[in-house]
């Protein structure tokens, strides 16, 4: 199972790299729709949405090869936590130009700001888990 996880991560890394998603300036250019907009990432997103929309319809009917069942979210409502999380994610993505996947891939650059980003992300995940347990 570790080999499959590694291969999936490796393929994801290649996709992020080839598409330019690991380049914060390219991502900021895509998000700057009222300035010098770089629309090329729209093709990446569109391709991913179309592929997954089609593939999901077929794959969900099949039993997973490396698991006993599909692990899909069961929560179907949009609640306060989802909205707050989406807002925080969007703010971070817009300010820095990096989201979690590309942030982890960019660790290889050994740039201080990437380590700060990933460290902040991990701290935020830990604190959310802690506060969520306390809240419940």
N, CA, C and O of each residue as an XYZ file, in Angstrom:
544
protein
N       0.823     -1.194      0.000
C       0.000      0.000      0.000
C       0.866      1.256      0.000
O       0.496      2.249     -0.625
N       1.999      1.239      0.678
C       2.894      2.396      0.701
C       3.428      2.709     -0.690
O       3.607      3.876     -1.039
N       3.682      1.681     -1.479
C       4.189      1.886     -2.835
C       3.128      2.577     -3.685
O       3.440      3.481     -4.460
N       1.878      2.152     -3.541
C       0.786      2.772     -4.297
C       0.621      4.234     -3.881
O       0.443      5.107     -4.730
N       0.681      4.498     -2.581
C       0.573      5.882     -2.090
C       1.715      6.728     -2.635
O       1.503      7.865     -3.057
N       2.922      6.179     -2.628
C       4.078      6.897     -3.161
C       3.893      7.200     -4.645
O       4.144      8.322     -5.086
N       3.457      6.210     -5.411
C       3.262      6.409     -6.848
C       2.175      7.453     -7.128
O       2.326      8.278     -8.029
N       1.089      7.419     -6.364
C       0.029      8.410     -6.538
C       0.564      9.813     -6.249
O       0.287     10.753     -6.995
N       1.329      9.951     -5.169
C       1.925     11.240     -4.832
C       2.920     11.699     -5.885
O       2.986     12.884     -6.211
N       3.686     10.769     -6.410
C       4.677     11.091     -7.439
C       3.992     11.587     -8.714
O       4.419     12.578     -9.307
N       2.942     10.904     -9.126
C       2.199     11.312    -10.322
C       1.550     12.679    -10.098
O       1.543     13.521    -10.996
N       1.006     12.894     -8.899
C       0.405     14.180     -8.562
C       1.457     15.288     -8.631
O       1.188     16.376     -9.141
N       2.645     15.008     -8.119
C       3.744     15.970     -8.149
C       4.124     16.324     -9.583
O       4.348     17.493     -9.897
N       4.195     15.333    -10.441
C       4.514     15.585    -11.848
C       3.439     16.473    -12.471
O       3.754     17.419    -13.193
N       2.185     16.172    -12.193
C       1.091     16.982    -12.726
C       1.150     18.416    -12.251
O       0.954     19.341    -13.040
N       1.421     18.617    -10.959
C       1.538     19.974    -10.421
C       2.692     20.727    -11.078
O       2.576     21.911    -11.391
N       3.791     20.035    -11.279
C       4.977     20.660    -11.861
C       4.752     21.023    -13.325
O       5.031     22.147    -13.741
N       4.249     20.072    -14.101
C       4.031     20.308    -15.533
C       3.007     21.421    -15.752
O       3.150     22.224    -16.674
N       1.981     21.472    -14.912
C       0.919     22.476    -15.082
C       1.331     23.870    -14.626
O       0.690     24.855    -14.991
N       2.386     23.959    -13.838
C       2.826     25.253    -13.329
C       2.215     25.621    -11.987
O       2.418     26.731    -11.496
N       1.472     24.704    -11.393
C       0.801     24.989    -10.118
C       1.784     25.165     -8.954
O       1.399     25.680     -7.904
N       3.023     24.755     -9.117
C       3.993     24.936     -8.029
C       4.694     26.288     -8.108
O       5.494     26.624     -7.234
N       4.403     27.054     -9.135
C       4.995     28.376     -9.307
C       4.045     29.424     -8.720
O       3.022     29.733     -9.331
N       4.367     29.973     -7.545
C       3.471     30.941     -6.909
C       3.140     32.147     -7.791
O       2.023     32.661     -7.732
N       4.081     32.597     -8.595
C       3.830     33.764     -9.453
C       2.812     33.438    -10.542
O       1.990     34.282    -10.899
N       2.864     32.231    -11.062
C       1.886     31.801    -12.073
C       0.495     31.724    -11.457
O      -0.483     32.143    -12.076
N       0.404     31.192    -10.245
C      -0.888     31.083     -9.551
C      -1.436     32.468     -9.241
O      -2.623     32.722     -9.445
N      -0.583     33.371     -8.750
C      -1.032     34.744     -8.481
C      -1.494     35.416     -9.774
O      -2.463     36.175     -9.770
N      -0.805     35.139    -10.869
C      -1.216     35.678    -12.163
C      -2.585     35.161    -12.581
O      -3.373     35.893    -13.179
N      -2.865     33.913    -12.269
C      -4.181     33.345    -12.580
C      -5.269     33.986    -11.718
O      -6.382     34.217    -12.189
N      -4.949     34.268    -10.476
C      -5.937     34.843     -9.562
C      -6.143     36.342     -9.793
O      -7.120     36.912     -9.308
N      -5.240     36.978    -10.525
C      -5.317     38.423    -10.771
C      -6.162     38.698    -12.023
O      -5.630     39.101    -13.058
N      -7.474     38.480    -11.925
C      -8.333     38.587    -13.104
C      -8.541     40.031    -13.568
O      -8.941     40.260    -14.710
N      -8.273     41.004    -12.696
C      -8.438     42.401    -13.092
C      -7.109     43.063    -13.450
O      -7.071     44.251    -13.770
N      -6.034     42.305    -13.398
C      -4.720     42.850    -13.733
C      -4.156     42.133    -14.936
O      -4.808     42.031    -15.975
N      -2.938     41.635    -14.792
C      -2.261     40.907    -15.864
C      -2.627     39.425    -15.727
O      -1.826     38.622    -15.250
N      -3.842     39.076    -16.149
C      -4.395     37.738    -15.919
C      -3.708     36.681    -16.767
O      -3.584     36.833    -17.983
N      -3.261     35.603    -16.119
C      -2.684     34.441    -16.800
C      -3.747     33.348    -16.772
O      -3.924     32.677    -15.755
N      -4.445     33.171    -17.873
C      -5.576     32.245    -17.936
C      -5.175     30.780    -18.130
O      -6.048     29.913    -18.155
N      -3.905     30.486    -18.266
C      -3.479     29.126    -18.611
C      -3.882     28.084    -17.559
O      -4.132     26.929    -17.905
N      -3.947     28.473    -16.296
C      -4.350     27.506    -15.273
C      -5.835     27.167    -15.352
O      -6.270     26.175    -14.768
N      -6.615     27.969    -16.062
C      -8.029     27.636    -16.264
C      -8.136     26.340    -17.071
O      -9.052     25.547    -16.853
N      -7.210     26.124    -17.996
C      -7.210     24.876    -18.765
C      -6.856     23.687    -17.879
O      -7.396     22.594    -18.048
N      -5.948     23.906    -16.936
C      -5.582     22.846    -15.992
C      -6.801     22.482    -15.154
O      -7.141     21.307    -15.018
N      -7.456     23.494    -14.596
C      -8.643     23.245    -13.768
C      -9.762     22.627    -14.582
O     -10.396     21.663    -14.153
N     -10.001     23.184    -15.756
C     -11.071     22.649    -16.608
C     -10.815     21.204    -16.988
O     -11.728     20.378    -16.953
N      -9.591     20.896    -17.347
C      -9.240     19.513    -17.687
C      -9.441     18.572    -16.513
O      -9.938     17.458    -16.679
N      -9.054     19.023    -15.324
C      -9.219     18.193    -14.127
C     -10.691     17.972    -13.812
O     -11.093     16.861    -13.465
N     -11.496     19.020    -13.930
C     -12.931     18.901    -13.636
C     -13.600     17.952    -14.628
O     -14.352     17.065    -14.224
N     -13.336     18.129    -15.914
C     -13.954     17.272    -16.933
C     -13.524     15.821    -16.744
O     -14.360     14.917    -16.752
N     -12.223     15.595    -16.574
C     -11.731     14.225    -16.385
C     -12.379     13.569    -15.168
O     -12.869     12.443    -15.250
N     -12.378     14.276    -14.042
C     -12.933     13.700    -12.820
C     -14.439     13.519    -12.893
O     -14.964     12.549    -12.346
N     -15.143     14.420    -13.549
C     -16.583     14.285    -13.702
C     -16.923     13.001    -14.451
O     -17.836     12.274    -14.060
N     -16.195     12.723    -15.517
C     -16.432     11.515    -16.304
C     -15.939     10.277    -15.567
O     -16.668      9.291    -15.455
N     -14.706     10.317    -15.062
C     -14.116      9.143    -14.408
C     -14.877      8.749    -13.147
O     -15.041      7.560    -12.872
N     -15.339      9.722    -12.386
C     -16.030      9.432    -11.120
C     -17.282      8.608    -11.367
O     -17.580      7.700    -10.591
N     -18.016      8.900    -12.421
C     -19.246      8.171    -12.725
C     -18.970      6.687    -12.965
O     -19.786      5.836    -12.610
N     -17.826      6.380    -13.565
C     -17.492      4.985    -13.831
C     -16.824      4.313    -12.634
O     -17.161      3.183    -12.281
N     -15.883      5.009    -12.018
C     -15.092      4.407    -10.948
C     -15.887      4.164     -9.673
O     -15.586      3.221     -8.941
N     -16.874      4.971     -9.391
C     -17.637      4.825     -8.157
C     -18.444      3.521     -8.163
O     -18.795      2.999     -7.105
N     -18.729      3.009     -9.337
C     -19.496      1.763     -9.451
C     -18.630      0.528     -9.239
O     -19.145     -0.565     -9.000
N     -17.329      0.700     -9.326
C     -16.380     -0.420     -9.185
C     -15.852     -0.507     -7.763
O     -15.795      0.496     -7.051
N     -15.468     -1.709     -7.352
C     -14.829     -1.887     -6.047
C     -13.383     -1.418     -6.168
O     -12.705     -1.749     -7.142
N     -12.904     -0.652     -5.190
C     -11.507     -0.191     -5.249
C     -10.529     -1.373     -5.271
O     -10.779     -2.412     -4.659
N      -9.437     -1.199     -5.971
C      -8.436     -2.260     -6.094
C      -7.618     -2.399     -4.807
O      -7.314     -3.517     -4.391
N      -7.262     -1.289     -4.178
C      -6.363     -1.329     -3.033
C      -7.033     -0.956     -1.713
O      -6.348     -0.617     -0.748
N      -8.352     -1.015     -1.662
C      -9.084     -0.716     -0.423
C     -10.352     -1.558     -0.388
O     -10.786     -2.087     -1.411
N     -10.940     -1.676      0.796
C     -12.148     -2.485      0.917
C     -13.390     -1.737      0.433
O     -14.372     -2.362      0.031
N     -13.353     -0.406      0.470
C     -14.484      0.391     -0.002
C     -14.006      1.792     -0.361
O     -12.888      2.183     -0.024
N     -14.863      2.541     -1.046
C     -14.552      3.932     -1.359
C     -14.650      4.749     -0.081
O     -15.528      4.504      0.746
N     -13.774      5.700      0.084
C     -13.787      6.579      1.250
C     -14.256      7.956      0.803
O     -13.454      8.831      0.479
N     -15.575      8.127      0.794
C     -16.164      9.373      0.302
C     -16.770     10.155      1.456
O     -17.197      9.565      2.449
N     -16.812     11.484      1.334
C     -17.421     12.277      2.394
C     -18.915     11.960      2.515
O     -19.601     11.727      1.519
N     -19.388     11.957      3.735
C     -20.807     11.684      3.969
C     -21.581     12.956      4.267
O     -22.807     12.980      4.161
N     -20.884     13.996      4.634
C     -21.513     15.276      4.967
C     -21.854     16.014      3.671
O     -20.972     16.278      2.854
N     -23.120     16.343      3.487
C     -23.554     16.949      2.240
C     -24.040     18.393      2.393
O     -24.507     18.991      1.424
N     -23.936     18.952      3.593
C     -24.428     20.313      3.800
C     -23.274     21.310      3.840
O     -22.156     20.985      4.240
N     -23.575     22.516      3.420
C     -22.607     23.612      3.508
C     -22.857     24.303      4.848
O     -23.906     24.912      5.057
N     -21.888     24.203      5.744
C     -22.067     24.778      7.074
C     -21.029     25.872      7.331
O     -20.206     26.185      6.470
N     -21.088     26.433      8.515
C     -20.192     27.523      8.911
C     -18.725     27.114      8.812
O     -17.903     27.883      8.314
N     -18.389     25.918      9.277
C     -16.993     25.461      9.238
C     -16.465     25.384      7.810
O     -15.328     25.775      7.544
N     -17.284     24.885      6.894
C     -16.865     24.789      5.500
C     -16.642     26.177      4.905
O     -15.657     26.404      4.203
N     -17.548     27.095      5.185
C     -17.431     28.452      4.647
C     -16.194     29.153      5.214
O     -15.444     29.780      4.465
N     -15.976     29.054      6.514
C     -14.793     29.678      7.132
C     -13.517     29.059      6.581
O     -12.562     29.771      6.274
N     -13.497     27.743      6.456
C     -12.319     27.066      5.904
C     -12.041     27.481      4.471
O     -10.888     27.695      4.096
N     -13.089     27.596      3.668
C     -12.918     28.009      2.272
C     -12.396     29.440      2.181
O     -11.547     29.748      1.345
N     -12.909     30.307      3.045
C     -12.441     31.698      3.060
C     -10.963     31.766      3.447
O     -10.181     32.461      2.799
N     -10.579     31.043      4.505
C      -9.171     31.039      4.932
C      -8.265     30.458      3.857
O      -7.180     30.981      3.604
N      -8.715     29.370      3.221
C      -7.946     28.757      2.141
C      -7.760     29.755      1.001
O      -6.649     29.919      0.496
N      -8.838     30.420      0.595
C      -8.780     31.381     -0.502
C      -7.883     32.556     -0.199
O      -7.121     33.001     -1.058
N      -7.967     33.067      1.025
C      -7.110     34.193      1.421
C      -5.638     33.773      1.359
O      -4.805     34.487      0.801
N      -5.330     32.625      1.930
C      -3.946     32.139      1.915
C      -3.446     31.891      0.508
O      -2.316     32.244      0.172
N      -4.288     31.283     -0.317
C      -3.900     30.978     -1.692
C      -3.663     32.268     -2.467
O      -2.705     32.369     -3.234
N      -4.528     33.247     -2.267
C      -4.391     34.513     -2.980
C      -3.184     35.317     -2.541
O      -2.515     35.935     -3.370
N      -2.895     35.317     -1.240
C      -1.761     36.098     -0.727
C      -0.421     35.488     -1.095
O       0.509     36.199     -1.474
N      -0.324     34.182     -0.985
C       0.961     33.502     -1.152
C       1.116     32.866     -2.532
O       2.230     32.767     -3.046
N       0.012     32.438     -3.132
C       0.076     31.768     -4.431
C       0.408     30.296     -4.325
O       0.842     29.677     -5.297
N       0.202     29.734     -3.144
C       0.512     28.323     -2.923
C      -0.651     27.702     -2.161
O      -1.179     28.306     -1.227
N      -1.046     26.509     -2.552
C      -2.004     25.749     -1.759
C      -1.268     24.519     -1.210
O      -0.104     24.311     -1.554
N      -1.906     23.706     -0.376
C      -1.165     22.650      0.335
C      -0.348     21.696     -0.528
O       0.814     21.444     -0.209
N      -0.905     21.161     -1.600
C      -0.153     20.211     -2.437
C       1.121     20.821     -3.009
O       2.209     20.285     -2.796
N       1.003     21.937     -3.735
C       2.209     22.581     -4.247
C       3.151     23.046     -3.141
O       4.365     23.078     -3.345
N       2.620     23.405     -1.983
C       3.478     23.802     -0.864
C       4.405     22.665     -0.458
O       5.598     22.871     -0.233
N       3.847     21.474     -0.367
C       4.663     20.305      0.009
C       5.675     19.997     -1.088
O       6.838     19.710     -0.803
N       5.230     20.057     -2.346
C       6.155     19.819     -3.465
C       7.287     20.839     -3.443
O       8.437     20.493     -3.714
N       6.975     22.090     -3.123
C       7.981     23.162     -3.123
C       8.980     23.062     -1.972
O       9.956     23.812     -1.953
N       8.772     22.179     -1.030
C       9.762     22.007      0.044
C      11.141     21.683     -0.519
O      12.160     22.008      0.089
N      11.165     21.048     -1.671
C      12.446     20.669     -2.279
C      13.272     21.894     -2.656
O      14.489     21.789     -2.815
N      12.629     23.060     -2.803
C      13.368     24.278     -3.160
C      14.185     24.816     -1.993
O      15.087     25.630     -2.187
N      13.869     24.361     -0.773
C      14.562     24.785      0.447
C      14.424     26.285      0.708
O      15.256     26.869      1.403
N      13.375     26.920      0.155
C      13.150     28.345      0.385
C      12.476     28.541      1.743
O      11.571     27.794      2.114
N      12.926     29.544      2.467
C      12.419     29.816      3.811
C      10.915     30.051      3.817
O      10.211     29.541      4.688
N      10.418     30.823      2.848
C       8.983     31.138      2.836
C       8.122     29.889      2.643
O       6.997     29.834      3.140
N       8.629     28.900      1.937
C       7.886     27.644      1.755
C       7.831     26.882      3.075
O       6.794     26.321      3.431
N       8.947     26.862      3.797
C       8.951     26.191      5.100
C       8.012     26.902      6.076
O       7.332     26.253      6.871
N       7.978     28.218      6.015
C       7.052     28.972      6.862
C       5.612     28.622      6.491
O       4.773     28.414      7.367
N       5.330     28.558      5.187
C       3.982     28.219      4.730
C       3.568     26.831      5.218
O       2.505     26.672      5.817
N       4.410     25.827      4.962
C       4.059     24.456      5.349
C       3.977     24.332      6.872
O       3.090     23.653      7.388
N       4.889     24.976      7.589
C       4.827     24.960      9.052
C       3.553     25.601      9.570
O       2.935     25.096     10.507
N       3.159     26.708      8.966
C       1.913     27.384      9.353
C       0.711     26.516      9.033
O      -0.237     26.436      9.814
N       0.755     25.867      7.879
C      -0.337     24.979      7.480
C      -0.483     23.820      8.468
O      -1.594     23.509      8.898
N       0.619     23.190      8.824
C       0.575     22.072      9.769
C       0.131     22.528     11.154
O      -0.612     21.822     11.836
N       0.588     23.713     11.572
C       0.158     24.266     12.857
C      -1.343     24.533     12.847
O      -2.043     24.213     13.808
N      -1.834     25.120     11.757
C      -3.271     25.371     11.618
C      -4.084     24.092     11.646
O      -5.150     24.048     12.260
N      -3.594     23.048     10.987
C      -4.298     21.759     10.998
C      -4.334     21.180     12.407
O      -5.359     20.661     12.848
N      -3.219     21.271     13.101
C      -3.150     20.764     14.475
C      -4.102     21.535     15.387
O      -4.862     20.941     16.151
N      -4.051     22.859     15.297
C      -4.910     23.688     16.148
C      -6.388     23.466     15.843
O      -7.215     23.448     16.754
N      -6.724     23.298     14.561
C      -8.115     23.016     14.220
C      -8.564     21.709     14.863
O      -9.646     21.638     15.445
N      -7.728     20.672     14.756
C      -8.070     19.392     15.379
C      -8.251     19.514     16.877
O      -9.164     18.921     17.452
N      -7.379     20.284     17.509
C      -7.447     20.489     18.957
C      -8.728     21.230     19.347
O      -9.454     20.793     20.239
N      -8.998     22.339     18.684
C     -10.199     23.133     18.999
C     -11.472     22.391     18.632
O     -12.487     22.528     19.315
N     -11.432     21.606     17.557
C     -12.611     20.847     17.162
C     -12.965     19.786     18.207
O     -14.139     19.555     18.495
N     -11.937     19.145     18.769
C     -12.189     18.164     19.843
C     -12.749     18.850     21.080
O     -13.669     18.336     21.715
N     -12.199     20.003     21.421
C     -12.679     20.747     22.592
C     -14.120     21.225     22.398
O     -14.915     21.229     23.338
N     -14.438     21.622     21.183
C     -15.773     22.112     20.873
C     -16.819     21.008     20.983
O     -17.953     21.254     21.391
N     -16.432     19.806     20.620
C     -17.371     18.677     20.657
C     -17.322     18.045     22.004
O     -18.034     17.073     22.257
